[in-house]
């Protein structure tokens, strides 16, 4: 009897990684990294502008 044991069913369930999937994952990774840098970047400027006291100017 062909198909007894389910050997063929396991082969059909195994995911196949394709180059399109790798390209999509890389694209989303780059987008996430760029978004994280964009979000974190202004904190140094905010700290210097609003939090730190300006240095006293000496004449």
C-alpha positions in Angstrom: 0.0 0.0 0.0 1.6 3.3 -1.0 1.5 6.1 1.4 1.3 4.0 4.5 3.6 5.4 7.3 3.2 9.0 6.3 6.7 9.5 4.9 5.5 11.6 2.0 3.4 13.8 4.2 6.4 14.9 6.3 8.4 15.8 3.2 5.6 18.0 1.9 5.3 19.9 5.3 9.0 20.8 5.4 9.4 24.5 4.6 11.6 25.4 1.7 13.7 28.5 2.1 13.8 30.5 -1.1 16.0 33.5 -2.1 12.9 35.7 -2.2 12.3 34.9 1.5 15.9 35.8 2.4 15.7 39.1 0.4 12.5 40.0 2.2 13.9 39.2 5.6 17.0 41.3 4.8 14.9 44.1 3.6 12.8 44.1 6.8 15.9 43.9 8.9 17.4 47.0 7.2 14.1 48.8 7.6 13.9 47.9 11.3 17.5 49.0 11.8 17.0 52.3 10.0 13.9 52.9 12.0 15.6 52.2 15.3 18.5 54.5 14.4 16.0 57.2 13.4 14.1 56.9 16.7 17.2 56.9 18.9 19.3 59.5 17.1 17.7 62.8 18.4 18.1 61.9 22.1 21.6 63.4 22.2 20.4 66.6 20.7 17.4 66.8 23.1 19.7 66.2 26.0 22.1 69.0 24.9 19.4 71.4 24.1 16.9 71.0 26.9 18.4 69.1 29.8 22.1 70.1 30.2 22.7 73.6 31.6 24.6 75.9 29.2 28.2 76.5 30.2 28.7 79.9 31.8 30.5 82.2 29.5 33.5 84.0 31.0 34.4 87.5 29.8 
